[in-house]
C-alpha cells in the first residue's frame, strides 16, 4: 500500500515528473532491489 501513493505528473510536451516520496517508500524500493522512480 505504501508504494501505490507515489504521484506521477505528465504534461504534454514536458518531461514526466514523479511526486515526493517518503523515506520509508525509498527504503522499500531498495529492500526489493529496485531503483526508486525519479523525474525524467
Rosetta constraint file for C-alpha pairs under 8 A:
AtomPair CA 1 CA 5 HARMONIC 7.35 0.50
AtomPair CA 2 CA 25 HARMONIC 6.39 0.50
AtomPair CA 3 CA 25 HARMONIC 6.23 0.50
AtomPair CA 6 CA 18 HARMONIC 7.35 0.50
AtomPair CA 6 CA 19 HARMONIC 6.24 0.50
AtomPair CA 6 CA 20 HARMONIC 7.02 0.50
AtomPair CA 6 CA 21 HARMONIC 6.36 0.50
AtomPair CA 7 CA 18 HARMONIC 6.00 0.50
AtomPair CA 7 CA 19 HARMONIC 4.91 0.50
AtomPair CA 7 CA 20 HARMONIC 7.45 0.50
AtomPair CA 8 CA 16 HARMONIC 7.25 0.50
AtomPair CA 8 CA 17 HARMONIC 5.77 0.50
AtomPair CA 8 CA 18 HARMONIC 4.44 0.50
AtomPair CA 8 CA 19 HARMONIC 5.71 0.50
AtomPair CA 9 CA 16 HARMONIC 6.10 0.50
AtomPair CA 9 CA 17 HARMONIC 5.08 0.50
AtomPair CA 9 CA 18 HARMONIC 6.20 0.50
AtomPair CA 9 CA 19 HARMONIC 7.28 0.50
AtomPair CA 10 CA 14 HARMONIC 7.23 0.50
AtomPair CA 10 CA 15 HARMONIC 7.12 0.50
AtomPair CA 10 CA 16 HARMONIC 5.12 0.50
AtomPair CA 10 CA 17 HARMONIC 6.49 0.50
AtomPair CA 11 CA 15 HARMONIC 7.33 0.50
AtomPair CA 11 CA 16 HARMONIC 7.28 0.50
AtomPair CA 15 CA 39 HARMONIC 7.61 0.50
AtomPair CA 15 CA 40 HARMONIC 5.80 0.50
AtomPair CA 16 CA 39 HARMONIC 5.92 0.50
AtomPair CA 16 CA 40 HARMONIC 5.56 0.50
AtomPair CA 17 CA 38 HARMONIC 7.38 0.50
AtomPair CA 17 CA 39 HARMONIC 4.42 0.50
AtomPair CA 17 CA 40 HARMONIC 6.43 0.50
AtomPair CA 18 CA 37 HARMONIC 7.08 0.50
AtomPair CA 18 CA 38 HARMONIC 5.86 0.50
AtomPair CA 18 CA 39 HARMONIC 4.99 0.50
AtomPair CA 21 CA 25 HARMONIC 6.15 0.50
AtomPair CA 21 CA 26 HARMONIC 6.82 0.50
AtomPair CA 22 CA 26 HARMONIC 6.48 0.50
AtomPair CA 23 CA 27 HARMONIC 6.15 0.50
AtomPair CA 24 CA 28 HARMONIC 6.24 0.50
AtomPair CA 25 CA 29 HARMONIC 6.46 0.50
AtomPair CA 26 CA 30 HARMONIC 6.34 0.50
AtomPair CA 26 CA 36 HARMONIC 6.25 0.50
AtomPair CA 27 CA 31 HARMONIC 6.06 0.50
AtomPair CA 28 CA 32 HARMONIC 6.24 0.50
AtomPair CA 29 CA 33 HARMONIC 6.32 0.50
AtomPair CA 29 CA 34 HARMONIC 5.16 0.50
AtomPair CA 29 CA 35 HARMONIC 6.35 0.50
AtomPair CA 29 CA 36 HARMONIC 5.68 0.50
AtomPair CA 30 CA 34 HARMONIC 5.66 0.50
AtomPair CA 30 CA 35 HARMONIC 6.62 0.50
AtomPair CA 30 CA 36 HARMONIC 7.36 0.50
